[in-house]
Amino acid sequence: MDVQKYGQTPDEAMSEEMFRAREIVAVILDYGVTQAQIVRIVKLLGLELVDREQMQTIVSAAQSIEKPEIRQSTILT
């Protein structure tokens, strides 16, 4: 008796999501973004999260990375 499979297993679904995320990152990097732009993109994506704690953690981390760059660019101009 053959077993028919319908849909995806949870592991297959997670693998597909991870693959799609890597594809999105590859497309973003194909634009030739700078390190500062990558941090800004991470921050903006963090703001899109539904989970408030996760959003605050990611945005806070991105802001702590951005602040030295903002201070340095202000000094140079």
PDB file of N, CA, C and O in Angstrom:
ATOM      1  N   MET A   1       0.845  -1.182   0.000  1.00  0.00           N
ATOM      2  CA  MET A   1       0.000   0.000   0.000  1.00  0.00           C
ATOM      3  C   MET A   1       0.889   1.243   0.000  1.00  0.00           C
ATOM      4  O   MET A   1       1.763   1.395   0.854  1.00  0.00           O
ATOM      5  N   ASP A   2       0.655   2.123  -0.963  1.00  0.00           N
ATOM      6  CA  ASP A   2       1.412   3.368  -1.042  1.00  0.00           C
ATOM      7  C   ASP A   2       0.781   4.422  -0.140  1.00  0.00           C
ATOM      8  O   ASP A   2      -0.441   4.539  -0.050  1.00  0.00           O
ATOM      9  N   VAL A   3       1.633   5.173   0.516  1.00  0.00           N
ATOM     10  CA  VAL A   3       1.171   6.264   1.365  1.00  0.00           C
ATOM     11  C   VAL A   3       1.205   7.542   0.534  1.00  0.00           C
ATOM     12  O   VAL A   3       2.230   7.889  -0.054  1.00  0.00           O
ATOM     13  N   GLN A   4       0.086   8.226   0.496  1.00  0.00           N
ATOM     14  CA  GLN A   4       0.042   9.499  -0.228  1.00  0.00           C
ATOM     15  C   GLN A   4       0.251  10.628   0.764  1.00  0.00           C
ATOM     16  O   GLN A   4      -0.266  10.618   1.881  1.00  0.00           O
ATOM     17  N   LYS A   5       1.015  11.582   0.320  1.00  0.00           N
ATOM     18  CA  LYS A   5       1.345  12.712   1.185  1.00  0.00           C
ATOM     19  C   LYS A   5       0.639  13.955   0.663  1.00  0.00           C
ATOM     20  O   LYS A   5       0.696  14.255  -0.529  1.00  0.00           O
ATOM     21  N   TYR A   6      -0.021  14.669   1.550  1.00  0.00           N
ATOM     22  CA  TYR A   6      -0.702  15.902   1.195  1.00  0.00           C
ATOM     23  C   TYR A   6      -0.069  17.048   1.965  1.00  0.00           C
ATOM     24  O   TYR A   6       0.081  16.976   3.184  1.00  0.00           O
ATOM     25  N   GLY A   7       0.301  18.098   1.257  1.00  0.00           N
ATOM     26  CA  GLY A   7       0.900  19.247   1.916  1.00  0.00           C
ATOM     27  C   GLY A   7       2.350  19.009   2.280  1.00  0.00           C
ATOM     28  O   GLY A   7       3.010  18.119   1.744  1.00  0.00           O
ATOM     29  N   GLN A   8       2.829  19.826   3.202  1.00  0.00           N
ATOM     30  CA  GLN A   8       4.228  19.763   3.621  1.00  0.00           C
ATOM     31  C   GLN A   8       4.316  19.387   5.092  1.00  0.00           C
ATOM     32  O   GLN A   8       3.406  19.650   5.878  1.00  0.00           O
ATOM     33  N   THR A   9       5.427  18.769   5.438  1.00  0.00           N
ATOM     34  CA  THR A   9       5.692  18.542   6.854  1.00  0.00           C
ATOM     35  C   THR A   9       6.140  19.888   7.442  1.00  0.00           C
ATOM     36  O   THR A   9       6.538  20.780   6.693  1.00  0.00           O
ATOM     37  N   PRO A  10       6.084  20.044   8.749  1.00  0.00           N
ATOM     38  CA  PRO A  10       6.554  21.296   9.354  1.00  0.00           C
ATOM     39  C   PRO A  10       8.015  21.612   8.998  1.00  0.00           C
ATOM     40  O   PRO A  10       8.366  22.772   8.780  1.00  0.00           O
ATOM     41  N   ASP A  11       8.861  20.578   8.939  1.00  0.00           N
ATOM     42  CA  ASP A  11      10.270  20.800   8.585  1.00  0.00           C
ATOM     43  C   ASP A  11      10.411  21.291   7.149  1.00  0.00           C
ATOM     44  O   ASP A  11      11.224  22.171   6.866  1.00  0.00           O
ATOM     45  N   GLU A  12       9.620  20.724   6.246  1.00  0.00           N
ATOM     46  CA  GLU A  12       9.661  21.159   4.848  1.00  0.00           C
ATOM     47  C   GLU A  12       9.182  22.605   4.708  1.00  0.00           C
ATOM     48  O   GLU A  12       9.757  23.388   3.953  1.00  0.00           O
ATOM     49  N   ALA A  13       8.136  22.944   5.436  1.00  0.00           N
ATOM     50  CA  ALA A  13       7.614  24.309   5.390  1.00  0.00           C
ATOM     51  C   ALA A  13       8.645  25.295   5.920  1.00  0.00           C
ATOM     52  O   ALA A  13       8.838  26.362   5.338  1.00  0.00           O
ATOM     53  N   MET A  14       9.312  24.947   7.022  1.00  0.00           N
ATOM     54  CA  MET A  14      10.330  25.825   7.596  1.00  0.00           C
ATOM     55  C   MET A  14      11.508  25.977   6.636  1.00  0.00           C
ATOM     56  O   MET A  14      12.040  27.075   6.469  1.00  0.00           O
ATOM     57  N   SER A  15      11.910  24.883   6.011  1.00  0.00           N
ATOM     58  CA  SER A  15      13.015  24.942   5.051  1.00  0.00           C
ATOM     59  C   SER A  15      12.676  25.851   3.880  1.00  0.00           C
ATOM     60  O   SER A  15      13.519  26.618   3.416  1.00  0.00           O
ATOM     61  N   GLU A  16      11.447  25.764   3.408  1.00  0.00           N
ATOM     62  CA  GLU A  16      11.022  26.620   2.301  1.00  0.00           C
ATOM     63  C   GLU A  16      11.017  28.092   2.702  1.00  0.00           C
ATOM     64  O   GLU A  16      11.421  28.956   1.923  1.00  0.00           O
ATOM     65  N   GLU A  17      10.556  28.374   3.924  1.00  0.00           N
ATOM     66  CA  GLU A  17      10.564  29.754   4.412  1.00  0.00           C
ATOM     67  C   GLU A  17      11.982  30.292   4.528  1.00  0.00           C
ATOM     68  O   GLU A  17      12.244  31.439   4.167  1.00  0.00           O
ATOM     69  N   MET A  18      12.895  29.472   5.027  1.00  0.00           N
ATOM     70  CA  MET A  18      14.291  29.893   5.156  1.00  0.00           C
ATOM     71  C   MET A  18      14.903  30.152   3.781  1.00  0.00           C
ATOM     72  O   MET A  18      15.636  31.124   3.601  1.00  0.00           O
ATOM     73  N   PHE A  19      14.605  29.291   2.818  1.00  0.00           N
ATOM     74  CA  PHE A  19      15.115  29.462   1.462  1.00  0.00           C
ATOM     75  C   PHE A  19      14.601  30.763   0.859  1.00  0.00           C
ATOM     76  O   PHE A  19      15.360  31.500   0.230  1.00  0.00           O
ATOM     77  N   ARG A  20      13.320  31.047   1.046  1.00  0.00           N
ATOM     78  CA  ARG A  20      12.747  32.294   0.512  1.00  0.00           C
ATOM     79  C   ARG A  20      13.376  33.515   1.179  1.00  0.00           C
ATOM     80  O   ARG A  20      13.615  34.525   0.517  1.00  0.00           O
ATOM     81  N   ALA A  21      13.647  33.433   2.483  1.00  0.00           N
ATOM     82  CA  ALA A  21      14.297  34.538   3.184  1.00  0.00           C
ATOM     83  C   ALA A  21      15.689  34.785   2.613  1.00  0.00           C
ATOM     84  O   ALA A  21      16.097  35.932   2.432  1.00  0.00           O
ATOM     85  N   ARG A  22      16.420  33.697   2.329  1.00  0.00           N
ATOM     86  CA  ARG A  22      17.759  33.846   1.734  1.00  0.00           C
ATOM     87  C   ARG A  22      17.680  34.461   0.344  1.00  0.00           C
ATOM     88  O   ARG A  22      18.543  35.250  -0.040  1.00  0.00           O
ATOM     89  N   GLU A  23      16.642  34.100  -0.411  1.00  0.00           N
ATOM     90  CA  GLU A  23      16.455  34.692  -1.739  1.00  0.00           C
ATOM     91  C   GLU A  23      16.209  36.195  -1.628  1.00  0.00           C
ATOM     92  O   GLU A  23      16.743  36.972  -2.420  1.00  0.00           O
ATOM     93  N   ILE A  24      15.411  36.603  -0.661  1.00  0.00           N
ATOM     94  CA  ILE A  24      15.118  38.025  -0.453  1.00  0.00           C
ATOM     95  C   ILE A  24      16.399  38.768  -0.091  1.00  0.00           C
ATOM     96  O   ILE A  24      16.655  39.854  -0.612  1.00  0.00           O
ATOM     97  N   VAL A  25      17.199  38.193   0.792  1.00  0.00           N
ATOM     98  CA  VAL A  25      18.469  38.814   1.174  1.00  0.00           C
ATOM     99  C   VAL A  25      19.371  38.947  -0.049  1.00  0.00           C
ATOM    100  O   VAL A  25      20.019  39.978  -0.232  1.00  0.00           O
ATOM    101  N   ALA A  26      19.418  37.921  -0.878  1.00  0.00           N
ATOM    102  CA  ALA A  26      20.253  37.965  -2.087  1.00  0.00           C
ATOM    103  C   ALA A  26      19.816  39.088  -3.017  1.00  0.00           C
ATOM    104  O   ALA A  26      20.655  39.773  -3.601  1.00  0.00           O
ATOM    105  N   VAL A  27      18.517  39.280  -3.157  1.00  0.00           N
ATOM    106  CA  VAL A  27      18.004  40.363  -4.012  1.00  0.00           C
ATOM    107  C   VAL A  27      18.403  41.723  -3.448  1.00  0.00           C
ATOM    108  O   VAL A  27      18.809  42.615  -4.191  1.00  0.00           O
ATOM    109  N   ILE A  28      18.284  41.874  -2.135  1.00  0.00           N
ATOM    110  CA  ILE A  28      18.668  43.140  -1.502  1.00  0.00           C
ATOM    111  C   ILE A  28      20.154  43.405  -1.712  1.00  0.00           C
ATOM    112  O   ILE A  28      20.543  44.523  -2.050  1.00  0.00           O
ATOM    113  N   LEU A  29      20.985  42.387  -1.514  1.00  0.00           N
ATOM    114  CA  LEU A  29      22.425  42.560  -1.673  1.00  0.00           C
ATOM    115  C   LEU A  29      22.808  42.828  -3.125  1.00  0.00           C
ATOM    116  O   LEU A  29      23.821  43.477  -3.387  1.00  0.00           O
ATOM    117  N   ASP A  30      22.007  42.335  -4.073  1.00  0.00           N
ATOM    118  CA  ASP A  30      22.264  42.601  -5.493  1.00  0.00           C
ATOM    119  C   ASP A  30      22.147  44.087  -5.829  1.00  0.00           C
ATOM    120  O   ASP A  30      22.683  44.544  -6.838  1.00  0.00           O
ATOM    121  N   TYR A  31      21.447  44.834  -4.983  1.00  0.00           N
ATOM    122  CA  TYR A  31      21.332  46.279  -5.194  1.00  0.00           C
ATOM    123  C   TYR A  31      22.622  47.014  -4.845  1.00  0.00           C
ATOM    124  O   TYR A  31      22.776  48.185  -5.191  1.00  0.00           O
ATOM    125  N   GLY A  32      23.540  46.349  -4.171  1.00  0.00           N
ATOM    126  CA  GLY A  32      24.796  46.985  -3.800  1.00  0.00           C
ATOM    127  C   GLY A  32      24.648  47.910  -2.606  1.00  0.00           C
ATOM    128  O   GLY A  32      25.179  49.021  -2.609  1.00  0.00           O
ATOM    129  N   VAL A  33      23.939  47.466  -1.594  1.00  0.00           N
ATOM    130  CA  VAL A  33      23.684  48.291  -0.418  1.00  0.00           C
ATOM    131  C   VAL A  33      24.919  48.405   0.465  1.00  0.00           C
ATOM    132  O   VAL A  33      25.769  47.515   0.489  1.00  0.00           O
ATOM    133  N   THR A  34      25.000  49.506   1.185  1.00  0.00           N
ATOM    134  CA  THR A  34      26.098  49.728   2.132  1.00  0.00           C
ATOM    135  C   THR A  34      25.754  49.073   3.468  1.00  0.00           C
ATOM    136  O   THR A  34      24.622  48.642   3.692  1.00  0.00           O
ATOM    137  N   GLN A  35      26.748  49.008   4.346  1.00  0.00           N
ATOM    138  CA  GLN A  35      26.511  48.453   5.681  1.00  0.00           C
ATOM    139  C   GLN A  35      25.469  49.278   6.432  1.00  0.00           C
ATOM    140  O   GLN A  35      24.615  48.722   7.122  1.00  0.00           O
ATOM    141  N   ALA A  36      25.538  50.587   6.301  1.00  0.00           N
ATOM    142  CA  ALA A  36      24.560  51.451   6.971  1.00  0.00           C
ATOM    143  C   ALA A  36      23.154  51.192   6.446  1.00  0.00           C
ATOM    144  O   ALA A  36      22.191  51.214   7.213  1.00  0.00           O
ATOM    145  N   GLN A  37      23.030  50.949   5.152  1.00  0.00           N
ATOM    146  CA  GLN A  37      21.715  50.661   4.578  1.00  0.00           C
ATOM    147  C   GLN A  37      21.188  49.312   5.060  1.00  0.00           C
ATOM    148  O   GLN A  37      19.987  49.159   5.285  1.00  0.00           O
ATOM    149  N   ILE A  38      22.072  48.341   5.219  1.00  0.00           N
ATOM    150  CA  ILE A  38      21.649  47.030   5.728  1.00  0.00           C
ATOM    151  C   ILE A  38      21.084  47.180   7.137  1.00  0.00           C
ATOM    152  O   ILE A  38      20.045  46.602   7.456  1.00  0.00           O
ATOM    153  N   VAL A  39      21.763  47.948   7.973  1.00  0.00           N
ATOM    154  CA  VAL A  39      21.274  48.177   9.338  1.00  0.00           C
ATOM    155  C   VAL A  39      19.924  48.877   9.297  1.00  0.00           C
ATOM    156  O   VAL A  39      19.022  48.529  10.060  1.00  0.00           O
ATOM    157  N   ARG A  40      19.778  49.851   8.421  1.00  0.00           N
ATOM    158  CA  ARG A  40      18.498  50.572   8.301  1.00  0.00           C
ATOM    159  C   ARG A  40      17.389  49.632   7.829  1.00  0.00           C
ATOM    160  O   ARG A  40      16.264  49.712   8.323  1.00  0.00           O
ATOM    161  N   ILE A  41      17.684  48.759   6.895  1.00  0.00           N
ATOM    162  CA  ILE A  41      16.696  47.790   6.401  1.00  0.00           C
ATOM    163  C   ILE A  41      16.280  46.848   7.525  1.00  0.00           C
ATOM    164  O   ILE A  41      15.097  46.544   7.679  1.00  0.00           O
ATOM    165  N   VAL A  42      17.252  46.385   8.310  1.00  0.00           N
ATOM    166  CA  VAL A  42      16.943  45.510   9.448  1.00  0.00           C
ATOM    167  C   VAL A  42      16.018  46.246  10.413  1.00  0.00           C
ATOM    168  O   VAL A  42      15.046  45.674  10.904  1.00  0.00           O
ATOM    169  N   LYS A  43      16.318  47.501  10.680  1.00  0.00           N
ATOM    170  CA  LYS A  43      15.491  48.295  11.588  1.00  0.00           C
ATOM    171  C   LYS A  43      14.074  48.449  11.034  1.00  0.00           C
ATOM    172  O   LYS A  43      13.098  48.277  11.764  1.00  0.00           O
ATOM    173  N   LEU A  44      13.964  48.770   9.755  1.00  0.00           N
ATOM    174  CA  LEU A  44      12.639  48.953   9.155  1.00  0.00           C
ATOM    175  C   LEU A  44      11.848  47.645   9.119  1.00  0.00           C
ATOM    176  O   LEU A  44      10.636  47.652   9.335  1.00  0.00           O
ATOM    177  N   LEU A  45      12.514  46.535   8.851  1.00  0.00           N
ATOM    178  CA  LEU A  45      11.829  45.245   8.889  1.00  0.00           C
ATOM    179  C   LEU A  45      11.410  44.908  10.321  1.00  0.00           C
ATOM    180  O   LEU A  45      10.344  44.335  10.543  1.00  0.00           O
ATOM    181  N   GLY A  46      12.249  45.262  11.278  1.00  0.00           N
ATOM    182  CA  GLY A  46      11.897  45.044  12.681  1.00  0.00           C
ATOM    183  C   GLY A  46      10.624  45.779  13.063  1.00  0.00           C
ATOM    184  O   GLY A  46       9.820  45.273  13.845  1.00  0.00           O
ATOM    185  N   LEU A  47      10.441  46.974  12.511  1.00  0.00           N
ATOM    186  CA  LEU A  47       9.229  47.747  12.800  1.00  0.00           C
ATOM    187  C   LEU A  47       7.966  47.083  12.251  1.00  0.00           C
ATOM    188  O   LEU A  47       6.856  47.405  12.675  1.00  0.00           O
ATOM    189  N   GLU A  48       8.138  46.167  11.319  1.00  0.00           N
ATOM    190  CA  GLU A  48       6.995  45.461  10.730  1.00  0.00           C
ATOM    191  C   GLU A  48       6.555  44.243  11.542  1.00  0.00           C
ATOM    192  O   GLU A  48       5.518  43.649  11.247  1.00  0.00           O
ATOM    193  N   LEU A  49       7.326  43.868  12.553  1.00  0.00           N
ATOM    194  CA  LEU A  49       6.989  42.688  13.347  1.00  0.00           C
ATOM    195  C   LEU A  49       5.728  42.910  14.177  1.00  0.00           C
ATOM    196  O   LEU A  49       5.481  44.010  14.672  1.00  0.00           O
ATOM    197  N   VAL A  50       4.951  41.868  14.320  1.00  0.00           N
ATOM    198  CA  VAL A  50       3.728  41.926  15.120  1.00  0.00           C
ATOM    199  C   VAL A  50       4.056  41.785  16.604  1.00  0.00           C
ATOM    200  O   VAL A  50       3.448  42.451  17.441  1.00  0.00           O
ATOM    201  N   ASP A  51       5.009  40.926  16.930  1.00  0.00           N
ATOM    202  CA  ASP A  51       5.407  40.710  18.318  1.00  0.00           C
ATOM    203  C   ASP A  51       6.166  41.943  18.811  1.00  0.00           C
ATOM    204  O   ASP A  51       7.264  42.239  18.341  1.00  0.00           O
ATOM    205  N   ARG A  52       5.573  42.645  19.750  1.00  0.00           N
ATOM    206  CA  ARG A  52       6.129  43.921  20.220  1.00  0.00           C
ATOM    207  C   ARG A  52       7.518  43.762  20.842  1.00  0.00           C
ATOM    208  O   ARG A  52       8.396  44.593  20.611  1.00  0.00           O
ATOM    209  N   GLU A  53       7.722  42.710  21.623  1.00  0.00           N
ATOM    210  CA  GLU A  53       9.030  42.500  22.256  1.00  0.00           C
ATOM    211  C   GLU A  53      10.117  42.256  21.215  1.00  0.00           C
ATOM    212  O   GLU A  53      11.215  42.803  21.316  1.00  0.00           O
ATOM    213  N   GLN A  54       9.809  41.431  20.212  1.00  0.00           N
ATOM    214  CA  GLN A  54      10.776  41.176  19.150  1.00  0.00           C
ATOM    215  C   GLN A  54      11.073  42.473  18.398  1.00  0.00           C
ATOM    216  O   GLN A  54      12.226  42.763  18.079  1.00  0.00           O
ATOM    217  N   MET A  55      10.035  43.241  18.123  1.00  0.00           N
ATOM    218  CA  MET A  55      10.203  44.514  17.415  1.00  0.00           C
ATOM    219  C   MET A  55      11.120  45.444  18.199  1.00  0.00           C
ATOM    220  O   MET A  55      12.045  46.028  17.634  1.00  0.00           O
ATOM    221  N   GLN A  56      10.869  45.582  19.483  1.00  0.00           N
ATOM    222  CA  GLN A  56      11.677  46.477  20.307  1.00  0.00           C
ATOM    223  C   GLN A  56      13.129  46.011  20.378  1.00  0.00           C
ATOM    224  O   GLN A  56      14.043  46.834  20.335  1.00  0.00           O
ATOM    225  N   THR A  57      13.348  44.720  20.485  1.00  0.00           N
ATOM    226  CA  THR A  57      14.704  44.187  20.568  1.00  0.00           C
ATOM    227  C   THR A  57      15.486  44.478  19.296  1.00  0.00           C
ATOM    228  O   THR A  57      16.624  44.942  19.351  1.00  0.00           O
ATOM    229  N   ILE A  58      14.871  44.205  18.152  1.00  0.00           N
ATOM    230  CA  ILE A  58      15.565  44.405  16.875  1.00  0.00           C
ATOM    231  C   ILE A  58      15.780  45.887  16.606  1.00  0.00           C
ATOM    232  O   ILE A  58      16.870  46.287  16.197  1.00  0.00           O
ATOM    233  N   VAL A  59      14.774  46.694  16.826  1.00  0.00           N
ATOM    234  CA  VAL A  59      14.905  48.135  16.572  1.00  0.00           C
ATOM    235  C   VAL A  59      15.947  48.747  17.508  1.00  0.00           C
ATOM    236  O   VAL A  59      16.743  49.585  17.085  1.00  0.00           O
ATOM    237  N   SER A  60      15.944  48.338  18.758  1.00  0.00           N
ATOM    238  CA  SER A  60      16.928  48.854  19.714  1.00  0.00           C
ATOM    239  C   SER A  60      18.348  48.483  19.298  1.00  0.00           C
ATOM    240  O   SER A  60      19.254  49.314  19.355  1.00  0.00           O
ATOM    241  N   ALA A  61      18.536  47.238  18.880  1.00  0.00           N
ATOM    242  CA  ALA A  61      19.864  46.799  18.437  1.00  0.00           C
ATOM    243  C   ALA A  61      20.307  47.592  17.210  1.00  0.00           C
ATOM    244  O   ALA A  61      21.454  48.033  17.139  1.00  0.00           O
ATOM    245  N   ALA A  62      19.413  47.774  16.255  1.00  0.00           N
ATOM    246  CA  ALA A  62      19.759  48.531  15.044  1.00  0.00           C
ATOM    247  C   ALA A  62      20.071  49.981  15.387  1.00  0.00           C
ATOM    248  O   ALA A  62      21.008  50.560  14.838  1.00  0.00           O
ATOM    249  N   GLN A  63      19.304  50.563  16.281  1.00  0.00           N
ATOM    250  CA  GLN A  63      19.552  51.954  16.671  1.00  0.00           C
ATOM    251  C   GLN A  63      20.893  52.105  17.370  1.00  0.00           C
ATOM    252  O   GLN A  63      21.586  53.102  17.169  1.00  0.00           O
ATOM    253  N   SER A  64      21.264  51.138  18.182  1.00  0.00           N
ATOM    254  CA  SER A  64      22.552  51.239  18.871  1.00  0.00           C
ATOM    255  C   SER A  64      23.710  51.141  17.883  1.00  0.00           C
ATOM    256  O   SER A  64      24.788  51.684  18.128  1.00  0.00           O
ATOM    257  N   ILE A  65      23.488  50.451  16.774  1.00  0.00           N
ATOM    258  CA  ILE A  65      24.512  50.384  15.729  1.00  0.00           C
ATOM    259  C   ILE A  65      24.514  51.670  14.911  1.00  0.00           C
ATOM    260  O   ILE A  65      25.575  52.149  14.512  1.00  0.00           O
ATOM    261  N   GLU A  66      23.334  52.231  14.657  1.00  0.00           N
ATOM    262  CA  GLU A  66      23.223  53.448  13.849  1.00  0.00           C
ATOM    263  C   GLU A  66      23.786  54.675  14.554  1.00  0.00           C
ATOM    264  O   GLU A  66      24.391  55.527  13.903  1.00  0.00           O
ATOM    265  N   LYS A  67      23.607  54.785  15.839  1.00  0.00           N
ATOM    266  CA  LYS A  67      23.987  56.000  16.562  1.00  0.00           C
ATOM    267  C   LYS A  67      25.433  56.422  16.349  1.00  0.00           C
ATOM    268  O   LYS A  67      25.672  57.597  16.072  1.00  0.00           O
ATOM    269  N   PRO A  68      26.413  55.525  16.463  1.00  0.00           N
ATOM    270  CA  PRO A  68      27.797  55.978  16.209  1.00  0.00           C
ATOM    271  C   PRO A  68      27.970  56.518  14.788  1.00  0.00           C
ATOM    272  O   PRO A  68      28.717  57.474  14.581  1.00  0.00           O
ATOM    273  N   GLU A  69      27.291  55.919  13.811  1.00  0.00           N
ATOM    274  CA  GLU A  69      27.393  56.402  12.431  1.00  0.00           C
ATOM    275  C   GLU A  69      26.769  57.776  12.289  1.00  0.00           C
ATOM    276  O   GLU A  69      27.289  58.630  11.572  1.00  0.00           O
ATOM    277  N   ILE A  70      25.661  57.988  12.968  1.00  0.00           N
ATOM    278  CA  ILE A  70      24.988  59.295  12.891  1.00  0.00           C
ATOM    279  C   ILE A  70      25.877  60.369  13.512  1.00  0.00           C
ATOM    280  O   ILE A  70      26.030  61.451  12.945  1.00  0.00           O
ATOM    281  N   ARG A  71      26.469  60.077  14.682  1.00  0.00           N
ATOM    282  CA  ARG A  71      27.359  61.035  15.320  1.00  0.00           C
ATOM    283  C   ARG A  71      28.574  61.341  14.440  1.00  0.00           C
ATOM    284  O   ARG A  71      28.972  62.498  14.309  1.00  0.00           O
ATOM    285  N   GLN A  72      29.155  60.312  13.845  1.00  0.00           N
ATOM    286  CA  GLN A  72      30.333  60.498  13.021  1.00  0.00           C
ATOM    287  C   GLN A  72      29.995  61.329  11.782  1.00  0.00           C
ATOM    288  O   GLN A  72      30.769  62.216  11.422  1.00  0.00           O
ATOM    289  N   SER A  73      28.875  61.071  11.125  1.00  0.00           N
ATOM    290  CA  SER A  73      28.522  61.837   9.938  1.00  0.00           C
ATOM    291  C   SER A  73      28.201  63.284  10.290  1.00  0.00           C
ATOM    292  O   SER A  73      28.426  64.183   9.480  1.00  0.00           O
ATOM    293  N   THR A  74      27.677  63.517  11.493  1.00  0.00           N
ATOM    294  CA  THR A  74      27.402  64.891  11.917  1.00  0.00           C
ATOM    295  C   THR A  74      28.709  65.645  12.141  1.00  0.00           C
ATOM    296  O   THR A  74      28.811  66.824  11.802  1.00  0.00           O
ATOM    297  N   ILE A  75      29.693  64.982  12.700  1.00  0.00           N
ATOM    298  CA  ILE A  75      30.986  65.614  12.960  1.00  0.00           C
ATOM    299  C   ILE A  75      31.690  65.952  11.654  1.00  0.00           C
ATOM    300  O   ILE A  75      32.321  67.002  11.533  1.00  0.00           O
ATOM    301  N   LEU A  76      31.577  65.055  10.677  1.00  0.00           N
ATOM    302  CA  LEU A  76      32.278  65.257   9.405  1.00  0.00           C
ATOM    303  C   LEU A  76      31.666  66.346   8.538  1.00  0.00           C
ATOM    304  O   LEU A  76      32.348  66.905   7.680  1.00  0.00           O
ATOM    305  N   THR A  77      30.388  66.658   8.747  1.00  0.00           N
ATOM    306  CA  THR A  77      29.747  67.673   7.882  1.00  0.00           C
ATOM    307  C   THR A  77      29.800  69.038   8.482  1.00  0.00           C
ATOM    308  O   THR A  77      29.309  69.995   7.883  1.00  0.00           O
TER     309      THR A  77
END
